[in-house]
Amino acid sequence: MKLLAITSCPNGIAHTYMAAENLQKAADQLGVQMKVETQGSIGVENEFTEQEIREADGIIIAADKTVNTSRFGGKRLLVVGVQDGIRKPQELIKRFSEGEVPVHQVTKGSASSGKQERQDKQNPIYRHLMSGVSYMIPFIVVGGLLIAIALTLGGQKTPGGLVIPDGSFWKTIEQIGAASFTFMVPILAGFIAYSIADRPGIAPGVIGGYIAATGSFYHSESGAGFIGGIVAGFLAGYVALGIKKLKVPRALQPIMPIIIIPILSSLVVGLVFVFLIGAPIAHVFEVLTVWLASMQGTSSVLLALILGAMISFDMGGPVNKVAFLFGSAMIAEGNYEIMGPIAVAICIPPISMGLATFIAKHKFRPAEREAGKAAFTMGLFGITEGAIPFAAQDPLRVIPSIMVGSMTGSVIAMLGHVGDRVAHGGPIVAVLGAVDHVLMFFIAVIVGAVVAALLITLLKRNVPLDEQMENEGGLDNQGTTAAPAASMASSSINSPSSAHSAGSVVPTDSVSAADKAEAIRMEQLTDIMDMDLIELNLQGETRDQIIDEMIAILDQQGKLTSTAEFKQAILEREQESTTGIGMNIAIPHGKSQAVQRPAVVFGLKRDGVDWHSMDGTAARLIFMIAVPRNSQGNAHLKVLQMLSRKLMDEQYRNQLLQVSSREEAYQLLEQIR
């Protein structure tokens, strides 16, 4: 039997390679041919070829993040968490021989089955609503921005505001924008219905949405707005779906989707809307509009607080969309001071997250700091979703913080009478001239973003210092080195790719630029250690005594300029979380300016020492990693990968425990590559 496997953890270092090693070892023991592709922090390694996929009898995906499965259509596919790959590799493989693994089917037209699987798990109402919203947004953005451009470049100031002269070029641009706006509700309803009933739902949905937006059908001045459009979309979709399920003579089946279903559905939706639900919905909308228009003082502040909280609560989700669509509808009613606070609130979450990663680097992992740059940019263009990665990782701290920031900005905008004539948010709308009271708009954005960023920095915990590594080759500028202990205990970290080649290390600031250019090429662990960095009889009886003993070895070999400074880095790392990863292994590590060149010390404590390990075992195999503070490249990631793989082998660990000479230990350590 031939199997393929993919392993990947959220951050792409230790667990990725631990699972890969254990799956490969289990396959070898069971006599199964296996190739393992790792999708780690350095990228995809050992990638499958098309021929290997064709010849495979099945695929195991042991991952805690999304893996594209579209290439595995027609193959037996087993998807589990990365922990199962580490702990139960033989059980996973045996499920194929026992016929328990289903054949994977790729949905036509989808980017990947993983996406389809996520959709299947979503609330269907939410999925249908978001389908309509996603198709509608381009129409309202295009319409709003064209109107804003026309007003900015072609408008003339009058006592009643900016007015574009009739017959002018810019009047034509405004009319094109207005035409785009008129499609907002019909498109929303049409694609909600399409999501429910496929193509037969489009026509009744669009027609129902048009009726919802056109109050003259049911003697209303304002129409039923986007609320009516949502109702019409769901009504049209489910009516069309119900008709599709009717059993009809074979002769009628070819014309059902193009004639019978659209006509009957459109009639039902149109008549129900005109005679039953259109007027009541429109009345509610009119009352709401009047109430909003009458809001002053405290009431308007309360409204701003509610809108700001809704916008930032789920960052593009259904709660956000309700507030957004409400503001969009108010634009159509000529009330721009509702969309103004919303436009401010929309951009604060991503901008504040980007700002927080700039001012509090010790709170964020390297990948999060990179995401912070993207989030900040997305915020400038009013894309609230830029904050989602941060909220997903730490919702209890991030979401309340950005909600408070958005509420603050929204209130300032409301009190400052900020208006927005475009159904969009962020500084981009101000730059294009769609915002009234631009100064107050930017004040609101800045204050709200600063408030949110400060709250985030106060509430978020410091990231373990080994996980704060690398903007430059894997290490931050503040504390300890990147190393595997915490990573192995908690799916490790996600480090951005480096411009340097895998396995290169550049010396510290104390050396010349020419020396820095000469990177150490590391293909195996012993490239950065020698027999003088091996101690087979550690004498210390406590963790700190062992640490002192191993630091002394580094100092004796000329690797340190200050033992006290490096020890401080080691102990700071231990305070974050234990580096005892279990299985009688501890990997203390530190990053410090006191380290002259990367080095690893291996020590053997035969009777063990309490290292507060994750599984309660005493540390007997101890690796101390020392890395210069400003080290570049990703040699530390190479160390993590190599140790993660090799130390999963129980036989190898036992061999290390039984060595009697440095030469014997060194020969075993040469196998770590």
KAMO-V374489 format. One record per backbone hydrogen bond with DSSP energy under -0.5 kcal/mol. NH is the residue of the N-H (numbers start at 1). CO is the residue of the C=O. E is the energy in kcal/mol with one decimal. If there is no record, write none. Layout:
{{NH & CO & E} {NH & CO & E}}
//
This chain:
{{3 & 1 & -0.5} {3 & 33 & -3.1} {4 & 58 & -2.1} {5 & 35 & -2.2} {6 & 60 & -2.6} {7 & 37 & -2.0} {8 & 62 & -1.7} {11 & 491 & -0.8} {13 & 491 & -0.5} {17 & 13 & -1.5} {17 & 14 & -0.5} {18 & 14 & -2.5} {19 & 15 & -2.4} {20 & 16 & -1.5} {21 & 17 & -2.4} {22 & 18 & -2.3} {23 & 19 & -2.5} {24 & 20 & -2.2} {25 & 21 & -2.5} {26 & 22 & -2.5} {27 & 23 & -2.4} {28 & 24 & -2.2} {29 & 25 & -2.0} {30 & 26 & -1.8} {31 & 27 & -0.6} {31 & 28 & -0.8} {32 & 27 & -2.9} {33 & 1 & -2.1} {35 & 3 & -1.4} {37 & 5 & -3.4} {37 & 35 & -0.5} {38 & 36 & -0.5} {38 & 45 & -1.8} {39 & 7 & -2.4} {40 & 38 & -0.7} {40 & 43 & -1.7} {41 & 12 & -3.5} {43 & 40 & -1.0} {45 & 38 & -2.7} {53 & 49 & -1.9} {54 & 50 & -2.3} {55 & 51 & -2.2} {56 & 52 & -1.0} {57 & 2 & -3.3} {58 & 2 & -0.7} {59 & 76 & -2.6} {60 & 4 & -2.7} {61 & 78 & -3.2} {62 & 6 & -2.9} {62 & 60 & -0.6} {63 & 61 & -0.8} {63 & 80 & -2.3} {64 & 8 & -2.0} {72 & 69 & -1.9} {73 & 70 & -0.9} {74 & 104 & -3.4} {75 & 72 & -2.0} {77 & 102 & -2.0} {78 & 59 & -2.6} {79 & 77 & -0.5} {80 & 61 & -3.1} {80 & 78 & -0.5} {84 & 81 & -0.6} {85 & 81 & -1.2} {86 & 82 & -1.3} {87 & 83 & -3.0} {88 & 84 & -2.5} {92 & 88 & -1.9} {93 & 89 & -2.0} {94 & 90 & -2.6} {95 & 91 & -1.3} {96 & 92 & -0.6} {96 & 93 & -1.3} {97 & 93 & -1.1} {98 & 94 & -1.8} {99 & 96 & -1.4} {100 & 95 & -2.6} {101 & 95 & -0.5} {102 & 100 & -0.5} {104 & 75 & -3.2} {107 & 105 & -0.5} {110 & 107 & -1.7} {116 & 112 & -1.4} {117 & 113 & -2.9} {118 & 114 & -2.0} {119 & 115 & -2.1} {120 & 116 & -2.4} {121 & 117 & -1.2} {122 & 118 & -0.8} {122 & 119 & -0.9} {127 & 123 & -2.4} {128 & 124 & -2.7} {129 & 125 & -2.4} {130 & 126 & -2.8} {131 & 127 & -1.7} {132 & 128 & -1.9} {133 & 129 & -2.5} {134 & 130 & -2.6} {135 & 131 & -1.5} {136 & 132 & -1.7} {137 & 133 & -2.4} {138 & 134 & -0.6} {139 & 136 & -1.0} {140 & 136 & -1.6} {141 & 137 & -2.6} {142 & 138 & -2.5} {143 & 139 & -2.5} {144 & 140 & -2.3} {145 & 141 & -2.7} {146 & 142 & -2.3} {147 & 143 & -2.1} {148 & 144 & -2.4} {149 & 145 & -2.8} {150 & 146 & -2.5} {151 & 147 & -2.6} {152 & 148 & -2.5} {153 & 149 & -2.7} {154 & 150 & -2.4} {155 & 151 & -1.2} {156 & 163 & -2.6} {158 & 161 & -1.4} {161 & 158 & -2.4} {163 & 156 & -2.2} {165 & 154 & -0.6} {165 & 163 & -0.5} {168 & 165 & -1.4} {172 & 168 & -1.3} {173 & 169 & -1.7} {174 & 170 & -2.3} {175 & 171 & -2.2} {176 & 172 & -2.2} {177 & 173 & -2.3} {178 & 174 & -2.6} {179 & 175 & -2.3} {180 & 176 & -2.0} {181 & 177 & -2.0} {182 & 178 & -1.6} {183 & 179 & -0.6} {183 & 180 & -1.1} {184 & 181 & -1.9} {186 & 182 & -0.5} {187 & 183 & -2.7} {188 & 184 & -2.0} {189 & 185 & -2.7} {190 & 186 & -2.8} {191 & 187 & -2.4} {192 & 188 & -1.4} {193 & 189 & -2.3} {194 & 190 & -1.8} {195 & 191 & -1.8} {196 & 192 & -1.3} {197 & 193 & -3.1} {198 & 194 & -2.3} {200 & 197 & -0.6} {201 & 198 & -2.2} {202 & 199 & -1.6} {203 & 199 & -0.6} {204 & 200 & -0.6} {205 & 201 & -1.8} {206 & 202 & -2.9} {207 & 203 & -2.6} {208 & 204 & -2.6} {209 & 205 & -2.6} {210 & 206 & -2.5} {211 & 207 & -2.4} {212 & 208 & -2.3} {213 & 209 & -1.9} {214 & 210 & -1.0} {214 & 211 & -0.6} {215 & 213 & -0.7} {217 & 214 & -1.6} {218 & 215 & -1.5} {219 & 216 & -0.8} {220 & 215 & -2.6} {224 & 212 & -3.0} {225 & 212 & -0.7} {228 & 224 & -2.1} {229 & 225 & -1.9} {230 & 226 & -2.4} {231 & 227 & -2.2} {232 & 228 & -3.0} {233 & 229 & -2.4} {234 & 230 & -2.3} {235 & 231 & -2.6} {236 & 232 & -2.8} {237 & 233 & -2.4} {238 & 234 & -2.4} {239 & 235 & -2.2} {240 & 236 & -2.5} {241 & 237 & -2.4} {242 & 238 & -2.2} {243 & 239 & -2.2} {244 & 240 & -2.2} {245 & 241 & -1.3} {246 & 243 & -1.3} {248 & 246 & -0.5} {252 & 249 & -1.5} {253 & 249 & -0.9} {253 & 250 & -0.5} {254 & 250 & -0.6} {255 & 252 & -0.8} {256 & 252 & -0.9} {256 & 253 & -0.8} {257 & 253 & -0.6} {259 & 255 & -2.1} {260 & 255 & -1.6} {261 & 256 & -2.9} {263 & 259 & -2.2} {264 & 260 & -2.6} {265 & 261 & -2.5} {266 & 262 & -2.4} {267 & 263 & -2.3} {268 & 264 & -2.5} {269 & 265 & -2.8} {270 & 266 & -2.7} {271 & 267 & -2.6} {272 & 268 & -2.5} {273 & 269 & -2.5} {274 & 270 & -2.7} {275 & 271 & -2.6} {276 & 272 & -2.0} {277 & 272 & -1.8} {278 & 273 & -2.5} {281 & 277 & -2.0} {282 & 278 & -2.5} {283 & 279 & -2.6} {284 & 280 & -2.3} {285 & 281 & -2.3} {286 & 282 & -2.6} {287 & 283 & -2.7} {288 & 284 & -2.5} {289 & 285 & -2.5} {290 & 286 & -2.5} {291 & 287 & -2.6} {292 & 288 & -2.7} {293 & 289 & -2.7} {294 & 290 & -1.4} {295 & 292 & -1.2} {299 & 296 & -1.6} {301 & 297 & -1.7} {302 & 298 & -2.4} {303 & 299 & -2.3} {304 & 300 & -2.3} {305 & 301 & -2.4} {306 & 302 & -2.3} {307 & 303 & -2.7} {308 & 304 & -2.7} {309 & 305 & -2.2} {310 & 306 & -2.4} {311 & 307 & -2.5} {312 & 308 & -1.6} {313 & 309 & -1.3} {314 & 310 & -0.8} {321 & 317 & -2.5} {322 & 318 & -1.9} {323 & 319 & -1.6} {324 & 320 & -2.5} {325 & 321 & -3.2} {326 & 322 & -1.9} {327 & 323 & -2.3} {328 & 324 & -2.3} {329 & 325 & -2.4} {330 & 326 & -1.8} {331 & 327 & -1.4} {332 & 328 & -1.4} {333 & 329 & -1.0} {334 & 331 & -1.8} {335 & 330 & -2.8} {336 & 334 & -0.9} {338 & 335 & -0.5} {340 & 336 & -1.4} {341 & 337 & -0.5} {342 & 338 & -1.3} {343 & 339 & -3.1} {344 & 340 & -1.7} {345 & 341 & -2.7} {346 & 342 & -2.5} {347 & 343 & -0.8} {347 & 344 & -0.6} {348 & 344 & -1.0} {349 & 345 & -0.8} {351 & 347 & -1.9} {352 & 348 & -3.1} {353 & 349 & -2.0} {354 & 350 & -2.3} {355 & 351 & -2.7} {356 & 352 & -2.6} {357 & 353 & -2.0} {358 & 354 & -1.2} {359 & 355 & -2.2} {360 & 356 & -2.0} {363 & 360 & -2.1} {364 & 361 & -1.6} {366 & 467 & -0.8} {367 & 494 & -1.3} {369 & 365 & -2.2} {370 & 366 & -2.1} {371 & 367 & -2.4} {372 & 368 & -2.0} {373 & 369 & -1.2} {374 & 370 & -1.5} {375 & 371 & -3.0} {376 & 372 & -2.4} {377 & 373 & -1.9} {378 & 374 & -2.6} {379 & 375 & -2.4} {380 & 376 & -1.5} {381 & 377 & -0.9} {381 & 378 & -0.7} {382 & 379 & -1.8} {383 & 378 & -2.3} {384 & 382 & -0.8} {386 & 383 & -1.7} {387 & 384 & -2.1} {388 & 385 & -1.6} {390 & 387 & -0.6} {391 & 387 & -2.1} {392 & 388 & -2.8} {393 & 389 & -1.2} {394 & 390 & -1.8} {397 & 394 & -1.1} {398 & 394 & -2.7} {399 & 395 & -1.4} {400 & 395 & -0.6} {401 & 397 & -1.2} {402 & 398 & -2.6} {403 & 399 & -2.2} {404 & 400 & -2.3} {405 & 401 & -2.2} {406 & 402 & -2.6} {407 & 403 & -2.5} {408 & 404 & -2.3} {409 & 405 & -2.5} {410 & 406 & -2.6} {411 & 407 & -2.3} {412 & 408 & -2.2} {413 & 409 & -2.4} {414 & 410 & -2.3} {415 & 411 & -2.9} {416 & 412 & -1.9} {417 & 414 & -1.3} {418 & 413 & -2.8} {419 & 436 & -0.9} {420 & 336 & -1.8} {421 & 434 & -2.5} {423 & 140 & -0.6} {424 & 422 & -2.5} {426 & 343 & -1.7} {428 & 380 & -1.6} {429 & 426 & -1.4} {430 & 426 & -0.7} {431 & 427 & -2.6} {432 & 428 & -1.8} {433 & 430 & -1.4} {434 & 429 & -2.7} {436 & 419 & -2.4} {441 & 437 & -1.8} {442 & 438 & -2.3} {443 & 439 & -2.3} {444 & 440 & -2.6} {445 & 441 & -2.2} {446 & 442 & -2.7} {447 & 443 & -2.7} {448 & 444 & -2.4} {449 & 445 & -2.6} {450 & 446 & -2.5} {451 & 447 & -2.6} {452 & 448 & -2.3} {453 & 449 & -2.6} {454 & 450 & -2.6} {455 & 451 & -2.2} {456 & 452 & -2.4} {457 & 453 & -2.3} {458 & 454 & -1.8} {459 & 455 & -2.6} {460 & 456 & -2.9} {463 & 362 & -2.3} {467 & 464 & -2.5} {468 & 464 & -0.5} {468 & 465 & -0.8} {469 & 466 & -0.5} {471 & 475 & -0.8} {472 & 475 & -0.8} {473 & 471 & -0.6} {475 & 469 & -0.6} {475 & 472 & -0.6} {487 & 483 & -0.6} {488 & 484 & -3.5} {489 & 485 & -1.5} {490 & 486 & -1.5} {490 & 487 & -0.5} {492 & 486 & -0.5} {492 & 487 & -2.3} {495 & 11 & -0.5} {495 & 493 & -0.6} {504 & 501 & -1.3} {505 & 520 & -0.7} {506 & 632 & -1.2} {508 & 596 & -0.8} {511 & 508 & -1.5} {516 & 512 & -2.3} {517 & 513 & -1.4} {518 & 514 & -0.6} {518 & 515 & -1.3} {519 & 517 & -1.4} {520 & 505 & -2.0} {521 & 519 & -0.5} {522 & 503 & -2.1} {522 & 520 & -0.7} {523 & 521 & -0.6} {525 & 672 & -2.8} {527 & 524 & -2.0} {528 & 525 & -1.9} {529 & 526 & -0.8} {533 & 530 & -1.8} {534 & 531 & -1.3} {535 & 602 & -2.5} {538 & 604 & -2.1} {546 & 542 & -2.2} {547 & 543 & -2.5} {548 & 544 & -2.4} {549 & 545 & -2.2} {550 & 546 & -2.3} {551 & 547 & -2.4} {552 & 548 & -2.1} {553 & 549 & -1.2} {554 & 550 & -1.8} {555 & 551 & -2.5} {556 & 552 & -2.5} {557 & 553 & -1.4} {558 & 555 & -1.7} {559 & 554 & -2.5} {561 & 594 & -2.2} {566 & 562 & -1.7} {567 & 563 & -2.5} {568 & 564 & -2.1} {569 & 565 & -1.6} {570 & 566 & -2.2} {571 & 567 & -2.8} {572 & 568 & -2.3} {573 & 569 & -1.7} {574 & 570 & -1.9} {575 & 571 & -1.9} {576 & 572 & -1.0} {576 & 573 & -0.5} {577 & 573 & -1.4} {580 & 611 & -0.5} {581 & 579 & -1.0} {581 & 585 & -0.9} {582 & 585 & -1.0} {585 & 582 & -1.3} {586 & 621 & -2.1} {587 & 579 & -2.3} {590 & 625 & -2.1} {592 & 627 & -1.8} {595 & 592 & -1.5} {596 & 559 & -2.9} {596 & 594 & -0.5} {597 & 559 & -0.6} {599 & 626 & -2.1} {600 & 528 & -1.2} {601 & 624 & -2.6} {602 & 533 & -2.4} {603 & 601 & -0.5} {603 & 622 & -3.2} {604 & 535 & -2.4} {605 & 603 & -0.5} {605 & 620 & -2.6} {606 & 604 & -0.7} {608 & 605 & -1.3} {609 & 619 & -1.1} {614 & 580 & -1.6} {616 & 613 & -1.1} {619 & 609 & -2.9} {620 & 584 & -2.0} {621 & 584 & -2.8} {622 & 603 & -2.6} {622 & 620 & -0.7} {623 & 586 & -2.4} {624 & 601 & -2.9} {624 & 622 & -0.5} {625 & 588 & -2.0} {625 & 623 & -0.6} {626 & 599 & -2.8} {627 & 590 & -1.9} {629 & 592 & -1.1} {631 & 628 & -1.6} {632 & 506 & -0.7} {634 & 501 & -0.6} {635 & 504 & -1.0} {638 & 634 & -1.5} {639 & 635 & -2.2} {640 & 636 & -2.3} {641 & 637 & -2.5} {642 & 638 & -2.7} {643 & 639 & -2.8} {644 & 640 & -2.5} {645 & 641 & -2.2} {646 & 642 & -2.5} {647 & 643 & -2.4} {648 & 645 & -1.0} {649 & 646 & -1.6} {650 & 648 & -0.9} {653 & 649 & -2.1} {654 & 650 & -2.4} {655 & 651 & -2.0} {656 & 652 & -2.2} {657 & 653 & -2.1} {658 & 654 & -1.1} {659 & 656 & -1.1} {665 & 661 & -2.2} {666 & 662 & -3.2} {667 & 663 & -2.1} {668 & 664 & -1.7} {669 & 665 & -2.7} {670 & 666 & -1.7} {671 & 668 & -1.6} {672 & 669 & -1.7} {673 & 671 & -1.1}}
//
